[in-house]
Amino acid sequence: TGVQTCALPISLADYKSEYQRNLFPVIGNYSLEMITKKQIIESIAVLPPQTAYKTLMVAKTLFREAVHRELIEESPAAAVKSPRINVKPQKFLTWEELSKIDFGSQRKRINFLALHGLRFGEASALTERDIVDGRVFIKRSKWGETKTPSGVRSVPLLSEYVPFPKYQGAIAKALAPHGVTVHSLRKTYAYTLKNSNIHVT
């Protein structure tokens, strides 16, 4: 609740998402006073630098609030060093490039992501009931709520829908030889909209 009073709604949604995905699996079953610096480090060690940085900031915020409320004497996250973030241009494939590549069994899923702009968590929560009258209605993520309030939206159905698995490993493996990630497909979507003179928002 301390975070809720100081964070913007979008930041709060981000905090909840980072906690559920990256902190809870490691520290979620421990009481505050039992959580150690080592556990915080282990939580972020396996994450990409930018995600690790965001997750650590969430941990620092939560434990700082716990200290402020005198629930614990000191924060186990306070002395954890922030990972260095190297910002690099992010590659994506154009729709023309995607159309020429053989992605095997993942082709329909990759096309669906590229043509509808869904995050993987949103796609994995999607069902046939969410497709109505030629539109895809995005209402939730596999983590619960969408990443931001504006994430609740609908877009025209432009390709065949097939159910998505809970995890993105198979799709990521199909994309990896081409130097892109599952998230890169959202950039393909934005690029396609821009080339079609359609405003992204």
C-alpha positions as CSV (number, residue, x, y, z in Angstrom):
1,T,0.0,0.0,0.0
2,G,3.0,2.3,0.5
3,V,3.9,1.9,-3.1
4,Q,0.3,2.6,-4.1
5,T,0.3,6.0,-2.5
6,C,3.3,7.2,-4.3
7,A,3.3,5.5,-7.7
8,L,1.5,6.5,-10.9
9,P,-1.0,3.8,-12.1
10,I,1.3,2.8,-14.9
11,S,4.3,2.5,-12.6
12,L,2.2,0.5,-10.1
13,A,1.2,-1.9,-12.8
14,D,4.9,-2.3,-13.8
15,Y,5.9,-2.8,-10.2
16,K,3.3,-5.5,-9.7
17,S,4.3,-7.2,-13.0
18,E,8.0,-7.2,-12.2
19,Y,7.3,-8.5,-8.7
20,Q,5.1,-11.4,-9.8
21,R,7.4,-12.5,-12.6
22,N,10.8,-12.0,-11.2
23,L,10.7,-11.6,-7.4
24,F,7.8,-13.7,-6.1
25,P,9.2,-17.1,-7.4
26,V,12.3,-16.6,-5.3
27,I,11.2,-14.6,-2.2
28,G,7.4,-14.9,-2.2
29,N,7.2,-17.6,0.4
30,Y,9.5,-16.0,2.9
31,S,8.6,-13.5,5.6
32,L,10.2,-10.1,5.2
33,E,12.9,-10.6,7.9
34,M,14.0,-13.9,6.4
35,I,14.8,-12.5,2.9
36,T,18.5,-12.1,2.2
37,K,20.7,-10.0,-0.1
38,K,21.7,-13.3,-1.7
39,Q,18.1,-14.1,-2.7
40,I,17.7,-10.6,-4.2
41,I,20.9,-11.1,-6.2
42,E,19.7,-14.6,-7.4
43,S,16.3,-13.1,-8.4
44,I,18.0,-10.7,-10.9
45,A,21.0,-12.7,-11.9
46,V,19.2,-14.6,-14.6
47,L,17.4,-11.6,-16.1
48,P,18.4,-9.4,-19.0
49,P,20.1,-6.2,-17.8
50,Q,17.2,-3.9,-18.3
51,T,14.7,-6.2,-16.7
52,A,17.1,-6.9,-13.8
53,Y,17.5,-3.2,-13.2
54,K,13.7,-2.6,-13.1
55,T,13.2,-5.7,-10.8
56,L,15.9,-4.4,-8.5
57,M,14.3,-1.0,-8.3
58,V,11.0,-2.7,-7.3
59,A,12.8,-4.6,-4.6
60,K,14.6,-1.5,-3.3
61,T,11.2,0.4,-3.2
62,L,9.4,-2.4,-1.4
63,F,12.1,-3.0,1.2
64,R,12.7,0.8,1.7
65,E,9.0,1.0,2.6
66,A,9.2,-1.9,4.9
67,V,12.1,-0.2,6.8
68,H,10.1,3.0,6.9
69,R,7.2,1.1,8.5
70,E,9.6,-0.5,10.9
71,L,8.7,-4.0,9.7
72,I,12.4,-4.8,9.2
73,E,15.6,-3.0,10.4
74,E,17.4,-2.9,7.2
75,S,16.8,-3.6,3.5
76,P,18.5,-6.6,2.0
77,A,18.3,-4.9,-1.4
78,A,20.0,-1.6,-0.4
79,A,23.5,-2.8,-1.0
80,V,22.8,-4.8,-4.2
81,K,24.5,-3.1,-7.2
82,S,22.5,-2.1,-10.1
83,P,23.3,-4.0,-13.4
84,R,24.8,-2.0,-16.2
85,I,22.4,-1.3,-19.0
86,N,23.8,-1.1,-22.5
87,V,21.2,0.3,-24.8
88,K,21.6,-1.0,-28.3
89,P,19.4,-0.5,-31.4
90,Q,16.8,-3.2,-31.3
91,K,16.4,-5.2,-34.5
92,F,13.1,-6.3,-35.9
93,L,11.9,-8.0,-39.1
94,T,9.7,-6.2,-41.6
95,W,6.5,-7.9,-42.6
96,E,8.0,-8.6,-46.0
97,E,10.9,-10.4,-44.4
98,L,8.6,-12.4,-42.1
99,S,6.6,-13.5,-45.1
100,K,9.6,-15.1,-46.7
101,I,11.0,-17.0,-43.7
102,D,9.9,-20.5,-43.0
103,F,9.1,-20.7,-39.2
104,G,7.7,-24.2,-39.4
105,S,5.1,-25.0,-36.7
106,Q,5.4,-21.5,-35.2
107,R,4.5,-19.6,-38.4
108,K,0.9,-18.9,-37.6
109,R,1.7,-17.7,-34.0
110,I,4.6,-15.5,-35.3
111,N,2.3,-14.0,-38.0
112,F,-0.4,-13.4,-35.4
113,L,1.9,-11.5,-33.0
114,A,3.4,-9.5,-35.9
115,L,0.0,-8.5,-37.3
116,H,-1.8,-7.7,-34.0
117,G,0.9,-6.2,-31.8
118,L,0.2,-8.4,-28.8
119,R,2.7,-8.9,-26.0
120,F,3.3,-12.6,-25.5
121,G,1.6,-12.6,-22.1
122,E,-1.5,-11.1,-23.8
123,A,-1.4,-13.7,-26.6
124,S,-1.1,-16.6,-24.2
125,A,-4.1,-15.4,-22.3
126,L,-6.2,-15.1,-25.5
127,T,-9.0,-17.5,-26.3
128,E,-11.4,-17.9,-29.3
129,R,-14.0,-16.1,-27.1
130,D,-11.9,-12.9,-27.3
131,I,-12.3,-12.8,-31.1
132,V,-15.7,-11.2,-32.0
133,D,-17.0,-9.8,-35.3
134,G,-13.6,-9.7,-36.9
135,R,-11.8,-8.0,-34.0
136,V,-9.4,-9.3,-31.4
137,F,-10.2,-8.0,-27.9
138,I,-7.2,-7.8,-25.6
139,K,-8.4,-7.7,-22.0
140,R,-5.8,-9.4,-19.9
141,S,-2.4,-11.0,-19.7
142,K,-1.4,-14.4,-18.4
143,W,-0.1,-12.5,-15.4
144,G,-3.6,-11.0,-14.7
145,E,-4.2,-7.4,-15.8
146,T,-2.7,-6.0,-19.0
147,K,0.7,-4.2,-18.5
148,T,-1.0,-0.8,-18.6
149,P,-4.6,0.4,-18.5
150,S,-4.3,1.4,-22.2
151,G,-3.4,-2.3,-22.9
152,V,-7.1,-3.1,-22.8
153,R,-8.0,-2.6,-26.5
154,S,-9.2,-4.3,-29.7
155,V,-7.6,-4.6,-33.1
156,P,-8.8,-5.9,-36.4
157,L,-8.3,-9.7,-36.9
158,L,-5.8,-10.0,-39.8
159,S,-4.6,-13.6,-39.6
160,E,-5.6,-17.0,-38.4
161,Y,-5.7,-17.4,-34.6
162,V,-4.2,-20.5,-33.0
163,P,-3.9,-21.0,-29.3
164,F,-0.6,-19.9,-27.7
165,P,1.4,-22.0,-25.2
166,K,2.0,-20.7,-21.7
167,Y,5.7,-20.2,-22.4
168,Q,7.3,-18.5,-25.4
169,G,10.4,-20.8,-25.7
170,A,9.4,-22.5,-29.0
171,I,8.5,-19.2,-30.7
172,A,11.7,-17.6,-29.4
173,K,13.7,-20.5,-30.7
174,A,12.2,-20.1,-34.2
175,L,13.0,-16.4,-34.2
176,A,16.5,-16.6,-32.7
177,P,18.4,-17.6,-35.9
178,H,17.2,-14.3,-37.4
179,G,18.5,-12.2,-34.6
180,V,15.2,-11.1,-33.2
181,T,13.1,-11.9,-30.1
182,V,9.4,-12.4,-29.5
183,H,9.1,-8.8,-28.4
184,S,10.6,-7.7,-31.7
185,L,7.3,-8.7,-33.4
186,R,5.6,-5.7,-31.6
187,K,8.1,-3.5,-33.5
188,T,7.2,-5.2,-36.7
189,Y,3.5,-4.3,-36.0
190,A,4.4,-0.7,-35.3
191,Y,6.5,-0.5,-38.4
192,T,3.7,-2.0,-40.5
193,L,1.2,0.5,-39.1
194,K,3.5,3.4,-39.8
195,N,4.1,2.3,-43.4
196,S,0.3,2.1,-43.8
197,N,-0.1,5.7,-42.5
198,I,-1.9,4.4,-39.4
199,H,-1.1,6.2,-36.1
200,V,0.3,3.6,-33.6
201,T,-1.8,4.7,-30.6
